[in-house]
């Protein structure tokens, strides 16, 4: 049996030949394997012929009809370990049906143990991995992890709470986890020469990794996040490409699908990347903020990834405080109209942005900003009104307001007075009284001017209302005097 494996596994494949070493169909091709090898390729699309962009699929016969265990690395001489490494990689290219837990149990366990050995071998650094071995290892990884993902369990557009919903768990995870661990160990290994590795961990490989971020299994997304972050750190040549590819994923999510499982993980990677941006910031990075990150406030599912998005936004403002005006105006552009939970999230993010905002940037946007805050203050949803009033608990924000009180107070004075007079929630009423007193202590003269203007406005409004009622009364009297038979009374 070992001789059969050696025969099937020693020819070095060409870069265009994905099926030497008995690898089955190319990743994402949607084609099944030959003979008795079962591939669990559930698809998010309807089953059909392979996509034309991958070209025709050539299926090579499997190298053996059954999976048999191979000797341990420790049981063979050092000179034979590279060949054994290749044979173990070939064995791990077999797919099994994990929807049936009782099917091929022995073969599944052999593959799992072999993957464990490969991970330990890479981690121990007991032998140098040749270029040929690296190429075959990436092929084996590709065969296992690159697949059509199953359809999303929830097809609606409503956001879901990841803490309440049971996450989808990939049935083949006992094998997938070890494959991901092997890839991670290979990427972080100090002996990995990036000049050699970039031939196999290329743009195509990175794009397919990014496609997998749509997996609904949180364990898989966590591994992908760590691996992609390590690739970004180690392969400098891939950095612009990775940023552009993530950008494109965001565009599709915002403007087309509004459905993607891995936006939060991608934003976590970006948070670390943004933290490392050099100053002065490149125009490319500022455009990314304006065209991708700020529009991510638009989708309904923002609650799922808002924490990571907010961190990325704050990183930009802390890197370059002049971007505060751009960010605040972007928030105002996408401010929710009917979704109160989103408003609470926006107000929390706004506080963090204002905390990093300097006076000059604050002055550029304070008029539209406090018009929106005034609308939030009078919201009938008490959490929105309460969160807006909490802005006055922040010393830095109070300092900015105090410097520009002649502009800010006239905008929000009416909202504060209405809350004190008629808001149904006692907490909002009490906070409004505190903010009102803060302005009174800040500038008594300005406060009295605003109070007088508010009283005059209310008086004019009452006069207008009285005049309207009087006009309607006159019309009713005239109609009653005519006593027309065709008059309709309600």
C-alpha positions as CSV (number, residue, x, y, z in Angstrom):
1,X,0.0,0.0,0.0
2,X,2.8,2.4,0.8
3,X,4.4,1.8,-2.6
4,X,1.0,2.7,-4.2
5,X,1.0,5.9,-2.3
6,X,4.6,6.6,-3.3
7,X,3.7,6.1,-6.9
8,X,0.7,8.3,-6.8
9,X,2.4,11.1,-4.9
10,X,5.9,11.8,-6.1
11,X,5.5,13.5,-9.4
12,X,5.8,17.2,-8.9
13,X,2.7,18.8,-10.3
14,X,2.7,21.8,-12.6
15,X,1.2,25.0,-11.3
16,X,-1.8,24.6,-13.7
17,X,-2.5,21.1,-12.7
18,X,-4.7,21.1,-9.6
19,X,-5.5,17.4,-9.7
20,X,-2.1,15.7,-9.5
21,X,-1.6,14.1,-6.1
22,X,-5.3,13.1,-6.3
23,X,-6.6,16.4,-5.1
24,X,-10.2,16.1,-6.5
25,X,-11.9,19.1,-8.0
26,X,-10.5,22.6,-7.8
27,X,-11.7,24.8,-4.9
28,X,-15.2,26.3,-5.5
29,X,-15.7,24.4,-8.7
30,X,-18.8,22.7,-7.4
31,X,-17.8,19.4,-9.1
32,X,-17.8,16.2,-7.3
33,X,-14.7,13.9,-6.9
34,X,-14.1,10.8,-8.8
35,X,-14.9,7.2,-7.8
36,X,-15.5,6.6,-4.1
37,X,-14.2,9.9,-2.6
38,X,-17.1,11.9,-1.1
39,X,-16.8,15.7,-1.1
40,X,-19.1,17.6,1.2
41,X,-19.7,20.6,-1.1
42,X,-23.0,22.1,-0.1
43,X,-23.6,25.2,-2.1
44,X,-25.2,28.6,-1.5
45,X,-26.3,28.5,-5.2
46,X,-28.3,25.9,-7.0
47,X,-26.2,23.0,-8.1
48,X,-25.0,23.2,-11.7
49,X,-22.0,23.0,-13.9
50,X,-18.7,24.5,-12.8
51,X,-18.4,28.3,-13.2
52,X,-16.8,29.2,-16.5
53,X,-14.2,31.4,-14.9
54,X,-12.5,28.4,-13.4
55,X,-12.3,26.7,-16.8
56,X,-13.1,23.0,-17.5
57,X,-12.7,20.6,-14.5
58,X,-10.4,17.7,-15.0
59,X,-10.9,14.9,-12.4
60,X,-7.9,12.7,-11.7
61,X,-8.5,9.2,-10.3
62,X,-7.8,9.0,-6.5
63,X,-4.4,7.5,-5.6
64,X,-5.9,4.7,-3.5
65,X,-9.3,3.1,-2.8
66,X,-9.0,3.2,1.0
67,X,-7.4,5.4,3.5
68,X,-4.7,3.6,5.5
69,X,-2.5,5.0,8.3
70,X,1.1,6.0,7.5
71,X,4.1,5.6,9.8
72,X,4.9,8.4,12.4
73,X,7.6,10.9,11.6
74,X,9.6,9.7,14.6
75,X,9.6,6.1,13.2
76,X,11.4,6.9,9.9
77,X,14.9,8.3,9.2
78,X,15.3,12.0,8.9
79,X,16.2,11.7,5.2
80,X,12.8,10.0,4.5
81,X,10.7,12.6,6.3
82,X,10.1,14.9,3.4
83,X,8.7,12.1,1.3
84,X,6.6,11.0,4.3
85,X,5.4,14.6,4.7
86,X,4.2,14.6,1.0
87,X,2.4,11.3,1.5
88,X,0.6,12.5,4.5
89,X,-0.4,15.6,2.7
90,X,-1.9,13.4,-0.1
91,X,-3.8,11.4,2.4
92,X,-5.3,14.6,3.9
93,X,-6.7,15.5,0.5
94,X,-9.5,13.0,0.9
95,X,-13.0,14.5,1.7
96,X,-15.6,12.7,3.8
97,X,-19.3,13.1,4.3
98,X,-19.7,14.7,7.8
99,X,-23.5,14.9,7.6
100,X,-23.5,11.2,8.6
101,X,-21.4,10.8,11.7
102,X,-21.3,7.0,11.5
103,X,-20.0,6.9,7.9
104,X,-16.3,6.2,7.3
105,X,-15.5,6.7,11.0
106,X,-12.1,4.9,10.8
107,X,-11.0,6.9,7.8
108,X,-12.0,10.2,9.3
109,X,-10.0,9.4,12.4
110,X,-7.0,8.4,10.4
111,X,-7.1,11.7,8.5
112,X,-7.6,13.6,11.8
113,X,-4.6,12.0,13.4
114,X,-2.5,12.6,10.2
115,X,-3.5,16.3,10.3
116,X,-2.4,16.5,14.0
117,X,0.9,15.0,13.1
118,X,1.5,17.5,10.3
119,X,0.6,20.4,12.7
120,X,3.1,19.0,15.3
121,X,5.7,18.5,12.7
122,X,5.4,22.1,11.4
123,X,5.3,23.5,14.9
124,X,8.3,21.6,16.2
125,X,10.5,22.8,13.3
126,X,12.2,19.4,13.4
127,X,12.8,19.5,9.6
128,X,13.1,22.2,6.9
129,X,10.1,22.3,4.7
130,X,11.3,22.2,1.1
131,X,9.7,24.3,-1.6
132,X,8.0,21.3,-3.1
133,X,6.5,20.4,0.3
134,X,5.3,24.0,0.7
135,X,3.6,23.9,-2.7
136,X,1.8,20.6,-1.9
137,X,0.9,21.8,1.6
138,X,-0.9,24.9,0.2
139,X,-2.7,22.6,-2.3
140,X,-3.9,20.3,0.5
141,X,-5.1,23.3,2.5
142,X,-6.9,24.7,-0.6
143,X,-8.6,21.4,-1.3
144,X,-9.9,21.2,2.3
145,X,-11.0,24.8,3.1
146,X,-12.0,26.3,-0.2
147,X,-15.5,25.1,-0.8
148,X,-19.0,26.5,-1.5
149,X,-20.6,27.6,1.8
150,X,-24.0,26.4,2.8
151,X,-26.9,28.8,2.4
152,X,-27.6,31.3,5.1
153,X,-30.1,29.8,7.6
154,X,-31.9,33.2,7.9
155,X,-32.8,34.7,4.5
156,X,-34.6,37.9,5.9
157,X,-32.9,41.3,6.1
158,X,-33.6,41.8,9.7
159,X,-30.5,42.0,12.0
160,X,-30.1,39.2,14.5
161,X,-28.5,39.1,17.9
162,X,-25.5,36.8,17.8
163,X,-25.7,36.3,21.5
164,X,-29.3,35.0,21.3
165,X,-29.2,33.0,18.1
166,X,-27.5,29.6,18.0
167,X,-24.6,29.9,15.6
168,X,-24.2,27.5,12.7
169,X,-21.5,25.0,13.3
170,X,-19.6,23.4,10.4
171,X,-19.9,19.6,10.5
172,X,-16.4,19.0,9.2
173,X,-14.8,21.3,11.8
174,X,-12.8,18.5,13.5
175,X,-10.7,18.3,10.2
176,X,-11.1,22.0,9.1
177,X,-9.7,23.3,12.4
178,X,-6.5,21.3,12.0
179,X,-6.1,22.4,8.4
180,X,-6.5,26.0,9.5
181,X,-4.0,25.4,12.4
182,X,-1.5,24.0,9.9
183,X,-1.9,27.0,7.7
184,X,-1.5,29.4,10.6
185,X,1.7,27.6,11.8
186,X,3.1,27.7,8.3
187,X,2.5,31.5,8.0
188,X,3.9,32.4,11.4
189,X,6.9,30.0,11.2
190,X,10.1,31.9,11.2
191,X,11.6,29.6,8.7
192,X,8.9,30.5,6.1
193,X,10.7,32.4,3.3
194,X,8.2,35.0,2.0
195,X,9.9,35.1,-1.3
196,X,9.1,31.4,-1.8
197,X,5.8,31.4,0.0
198,X,4.3,34.2,-1.9
199,X,4.3,32.0,-5.0
200,X,1.7,29.8,-3.3
201,X,0.0,32.2,-0.9
202,X,-0.8,34.5,-3.8
203,X,-3.6,36.9,-4.7
204,X,-5.9,34.1,-5.8
205,X,-5.3,32.3,-2.5
206,X,-6.0,35.5,-0.5
207,X,-9.2,36.2,-2.4
208,X,-10.5,32.8,-1.6
209,X,-9.6,33.2,2.0
210,X,-11.6,36.4,2.0
211,X,-14.6,34.7,0.5
212,X,-14.7,32.3,3.4
213,X,-15.3,35.1,5.9
214,X,-19.0,34.7,4.9
215,X,-19.0,31.4,6.8
216,X,-21.6,31.4,9.5
217,X,-19.4,29.3,11.8
218,X,-17.8,31.8,14.3
219,X,-14.9,29.4,14.9
220,X,-13.9,29.4,11.3
221,X,-14.1,33.2,11.0
222,X,-11.9,33.5,14.1
223,X,-9.2,31.4,12.4
224,X,-9.5,33.3,9.2
225,X,-9.2,36.6,11.0
226,X,-5.9,35.5,12.7
227,X,-4.5,34.0,9.5
228,X,-5.3,36.9,7.2
229,X,-3.9,39.3,9.8
230,X,-0.6,37.3,9.9
231,X,-0.5,37.2,6.1
232,X,-0.9,41.0,6.0
233,X,1.9,41.4,8.5
234,X,4.3,39.0,6.8
235,X,3.7,39.5,3.1
236,X,4.2,43.2,2.5
237,X,3.6,42.7,-1.2
238,X,0.0,41.7,-0.5
239,X,-1.0,44.6,1.7
240,X,-2.5,47.0,-0.9
241,X,-4.3,44.1,-2.5
242,X,-5.8,42.9,0.8
243,X,-7.0,46.4,1.6
244,X,-8.6,46.8,-1.8
245,X,-10.2,43.3,-1.6
246,X,-11.8,44.1,1.8
247,X,-13.0,47.4,0.4
248,X,-14.8,45.5,-2.4
249,X,-16.4,43.2,0.1
250,X,-17.7,46.2,2.0
251,X,-19.1,47.8,-1.2
252,X,-21.0,44.6,-2.1
253,X,-22.4,44.4,1.5
254,X,-23.5,48.0,1.6
255,X,-24.9,48.6,-1.8
256,X,-26.0,45.1,-3.0
257,X,-26.5,42.2,-0.5
258,X,-26.6,43.8,3.0
259,X,-25.8,40.2,4.1
260,X,-22.4,39.0,5.2
261,X,-21.3,37.0,8.3
262,X,-17.7,38.3,8.6
263,X,-17.9,42.1,8.5
264,X,-17.0,42.3,12.2
265,X,-13.9,40.1,11.8
266,X,-12.8,42.1,8.7
267,X,-13.2,45.3,10.7
268,X,-11.1,43.9,13.5
269,X,-8.3,43.3,11.1
270,X,-8.7,46.8,9.7
271,X,-8.6,48.3,13.2
272,X,-5.1,46.9,13.7
273,X,-4.0,47.9,10.2
274,X,-5.3,51.5,10.7
275,X,-3.5,51.7,14.0
276,X,-0.2,51.1,12.1
277,X,-0.8,53.8,9.4
278,X,2.1,56.2,9.1
279,X,1.5,60.0,9.3
280,X,0.8,62.1,7.3
281,X,-2.0,59.7,6.3
282,X,-2.2,58.8,2.6
283,X,-5.1,60.0,0.5
284,X,-5.9,56.4,-0.3
285,X,-6.6,55.7,3.4
286,X,-8.8,58.8,3.7
287,X,-10.8,57.8,0.7
288,X,-11.3,54.3,2.3
289,X,-12.8,56.1,5.4
290,X,-15.2,58.2,3.3
291,X,-16.2,55.6,0.8
292,X,-16.3,52.4,2.8
293,X,-16.2,52.8,6.6
294,X,-18.6,55.7,7.0
295,X,-21.2,54.1,4.6
296,X,-21.1,51.0,6.8
297,X,-23.4,52.9,9.1
298,X,-26.2,52.4,6.6
299,X,-27.1,48.7,6.8
300,X,-29.7,47.5,9.3
301,X,-27.3,44.9,10.7
302,X,-24.9,47.5,12.1
303,X,-25.5,46.4,15.7
304,X,-23.7,43.1,14.9
305,X,-20.4,44.9,14.0
306,X,-20.8,48.4,15.3
307,X,-18.2,48.0,18.1
308,X,-15.5,47.1,15.6
309,X,-16.6,49.8,13.2
310,X,-16.6,52.5,15.9
311,X,-13.1,51.4,16.9
312,X,-11.8,51.9,13.3
313,X,-13.5,55.3,13.0
314,X,-12.0,56.5,16.2
315,X,-8.6,55.3,15.1
316,X,-8.8,57.6,12.1
317,X,-9.8,60.6,14.1
318,X,-7.0,60.0,16.7
319,X,-4.5,59.6,13.9
320,X,-5.6,62.8,12.2
321,X,-7.9,65.1,14.2
322,X,-8.8,67.1,11.1
323,X,-10.9,64.1,10.0
324,X,-13.4,64.7,12.9
325,X,-15.5,67.1,10.8
326,X,-15.7,64.5,7.9
327,X,-16.7,61.7,10.3
328,X,-19.3,63.7,12.2
329,X,-20.9,64.9,8.9
330,X,-20.8,61.3,7.7
331,X,-22.7,60.1,10.8
332,X,-25.3,62.8,10.3
333,X,-25.7,61.7,6.7
334,X,-26.6,58.2,7.7
335,X,-28.4,59.1,11.0
336,X,-31.4,56.7,11.4
337,X,-34.9,58.1,11.2
338,X,-37.1,55.4,12.6
339,X,-34.6,52.9,14.3
340,X,-34.2,54.0,17.9
341,X,-31.6,51.3,18.7
342,X,-29.4,52.5,15.9
343,X,-29.7,56.1,17.2
344,X,-28.4,55.0,20.6
345,X,-25.4,53.4,18.9
346,X,-24.8,56.5,16.8
347,X,-24.9,58.7,19.9
348,X,-22.4,56.5,21.7
349,X,-20.0,56.7,18.7
350,X,-20.6,60.4,18.4
351,X,-19.4,60.9,22.0
352,X,-16.2,59.0,21.3
353,X,-15.6,61.1,18.1
354,X,-16.3,64.4,19.9
355,X,-13.9,63.4,22.7
356,X,-11.1,63.3,20.0
357,X,-12.3,66.5,18.3
358,X,-10.5,69.8,18.5
359,X,-12.2,73.2,18.6
360,X,-11.7,74.2,15.0
361,X,-13.2,71.0,13.6
362,X,-16.1,71.2,16.2
363,X,-17.0,74.7,15.0
364,X,-17.2,73.6,11.3
365,X,-20.0,71.0,12.1
366,X,-21.6,72.2,15.3
367,X,-24.8,73.8,13.8
368,X,-26.0,70.6,11.9
369,X,-24.7,68.5,14.8
370,X,-26.7,70.2,17.5
371,X,-29.8,70.4,15.4
372,X,-29.7,66.6,15.3
373,X,-28.9,66.4,19.0
374,X,-31.9,68.6,19.7
375,X,-34.2,66.2,17.8
376,X,-32.7,63.3,19.9
377,X,-33.3,65.3,23.1
378,X,-37.1,65.4,22.5
379,X,-37.4,61.8,21.3
380,X,-40.3,59.9,22.8
381,X,-38.0,56.9,23.1
382,X,-36.4,57.5,26.5
383,X,-33.1,55.7,25.7
384,X,-32.4,58.0,22.8
385,X,-33.2,61.2,24.8
386,X,-31.3,59.9,27.8
387,X,-28.2,59.0,25.7
388,X,-28.2,62.4,24.1
389,X,-28.3,64.1,27.5
390,X,-25.4,62.0,28.7
391,X,-23.2,63.9,26.3
392,X,-23.1,66.7,29.0
393,X,-21.4,64.2,31.3
394,X,-18.2,64.3,29.2
395,X,-15.9,67.1,30.3
396,X,-14.2,67.6,26.9
397,X,-17.6,67.9,25.1
398,X,-18.8,70.3,27.8
399,X,-15.7,72.4,27.2
400,X,-16.3,72.5,23.5
401,X,-20.0,73.5,24.1
402,X,-18.9,76.2,26.6
403,X,-16.6,77.8,24.1
404,X,-19.4,77.9,21.5
405,X,-22.4,78.4,23.8
406,X,-23.7,81.4,21.9
407,X,-24.3,79.0,18.9
408,X,-25.2,75.8,20.7
409,X,-27.7,77.1,23.4
410,X,-30.1,78.8,21.1
411,X,-30.3,75.6,19.0
412,X,-31.1,73.2,21.9
413,X,-32.9,75.6,24.4
414,X,-36.4,74.8,23.0
415,X,-35.7,71.0,23.3
416,X,-34.7,71.3,26.9
417,X,-37.7,73.4,27.8
418,X,-40.1,71.0,26.1
419,X,-38.5,68.0,28.0
420,X,-38.9,69.9,31.3
421,X,-42.5,70.8,30.6
422,X,-43.9,67.6,29.1
423,X,-41.5,64.6,28.7
424,X,-43.1,61.5,30.1
425,X,-39.9,59.9,31.4
426,X,-38.7,61.1,34.8
427,X,-35.0,60.4,34.2
428,X,-35.1,62.5,31.0
429,X,-36.9,65.2,32.8
430,X,-34.3,65.3,35.6
431,X,-31.3,65.2,33.2
432,X,-32.9,68.1,31.2
433,X,-33.2,70.2,34.3
434,X,-29.5,69.5,35.1
435,X,-28.3,70.5,31.6
436,X,-30.5,73.6,31.7
437,X,-28.9,74.6,35.0
438,X,-25.5,74.0,33.6
439,X,-26.1,76.5,30.8
440,X,-27.6,79.0,33.4
441,X,-24.4,78.8,35.5
442,X,-22.3,79.0,32.3
443,X,-23.7,82.2,31.0
444,X,-26.7,83.8,32.8
445,X,-27.1,86.6,30.3
446,X,-27.2,84.4,27.3
447,X,-29.6,82.0,29.1
448,X,-32.0,84.9,29.8
449,X,-31.8,86.0,26.1
450,X,-32.7,82.5,25.0
451,X,-35.4,82.2,27.5
452,X,-36.9,85.5,26.4
453,X,-36.7,84.5,22.7
454,X,-38.4,81.1,23.6
455,X,-41.2,82.9,25.4
456,X,-41.8,85.2,22.5
457,X,-41.8,82.3,20.1
458,X,-44.3,80.5,22.2
459,X,-46.5,83.6,22.4
460,X,-46.5,84.0,18.6
461,X,-47.3,80.3,18.3
462,X,-50.3,80.7,20.6
463,X,-51.5,83.8,18.7
464,X,-51.3,81.9,15.4
465,X,-53.2,79.0,16.9
466,X,-55.9,81.3,18.3
467,X,-56.2,83.0,14.9
468,X,-56.5,79.6,13.2
469,X,-59.3,78.5,15.6
470,X,-61.0,81.9,15.1
471,X,-60.9,81.5,11.3
472,X,-62.4,78.0,11.5
473,X,-65.1,79.3,13.8
474,X,-66.1,82.1,11.4
475,X,-66.3,79.6,8.6
476,X,-68.5,77.3,10.6
477,X,-70.8,80.2,11.5
478,X,-71.1,81.4,7.9
479,X,-71.9,77.8,6.8
480,X,-74.5,77.5,9.6
481,X,-76.2,80.8,8.6
482,X,-76.6,79.7,5.0
483,X,-78.1,76.4,6.1
484,X,-77.4,74.8,2.8
485,X,-79.1,71.5,2.4
486,X,-76.1,70.0,0.7
487,X,-73.8,71.0,3.6
488,X,-72.0,68.0,5.0
489,X,-71.4,68.1,8.8
490,X,-69.0,65.8,10.6
